[in-house]
Amino acid sequence: MNIFVIMKRTFDTEEKIVINDGVIDEEGAEFIINPYDEYAIEEAIVLRDEHGGEVTVVTVGDEEAEKELRTALAMGADKAALIDVEDIEEEVDHYSISKALTAYLKDQEYDIILGGNVAVDDGAGQVASRVAEGLGINQVTTITNLEIDGQTAKIERDVEGDVEQIETTLPVLLTCQQGLNEPRYPSLPGIMKAKKKPLDTIDLDDLDLEEEDVEAKTKTLDRFLPPEKQAGKVLEGEVDDQVNELVSLLKNEAKVI
């Protein structure tokens, strides 16, 4: 079974983020594997161990992403691939990334493609679905359980607090949600082995793509941190007076009604 995992390198949202003129200060940021992608990597390794085959983790970015790819290899993935877009002058977006990933994957033999449900840095969940559409294969999002029986995938997915059960055939692209598994930590032997595992760097030329083929369809106008939380107000007096004051504040100050 050939399993591919779409991985994103993202800054750690649990650490302090500094933004200067709408640009994240990468010097002070801590970068990690997107946490939802860790569920995808773990599930890929579990499937590989159960059914045989190999796991390849692929990402789009620059050479800095090699660190996160090596972490995925240390977790237990067999191979890694970096689609290098460092030389692209303009900023890439979800369209750009999905276009590059689709061009790479269309030449691969795959049974299952896994990815994270969303990316924690921008909250988007576009890339994996775009890739499935580009490849013309089935897709199921936000999965919380997966069983493979021959060429059939039996899936449970999270739907607003309930569970939906789905059966579909391979090949299929799946995005992983919290609760699917518990991602492992890289072990010391895994870290040592990861240094010898193959990590290929691929340029757009290798994918028969030109820079204009992955030109972004959107443009980020600004980035900024949320305003600091202000102190709340404590309403006093009789209940009726508090209600009237609350309505007035919501209407005239907060302007939400």
Secondary structure, 3 states (H helix, E strand, C coil): CEEEEECCEEECCCCCCCEECCEECCCCCCEEECHHHHHHHHHHHHHHHHHCCEEEEEEEECHHHHHHHHHHHHHCCCEEEEEECCCCCCCCCHHHHHHHHHHHHCCCCCCEEEEECCCCCCCCCCHHHHHHHHHCCEEEEEEEEEEEECCEEEEEEEECCEEEEEEEECCEEEEECCCCCCCCCCCHHHHHHHCCCCEEEECHHHHCCCHHHHCCCCCCCCCCCCCCCCCCCCCCCCHHHHHHHHHHHHHHHCCCC
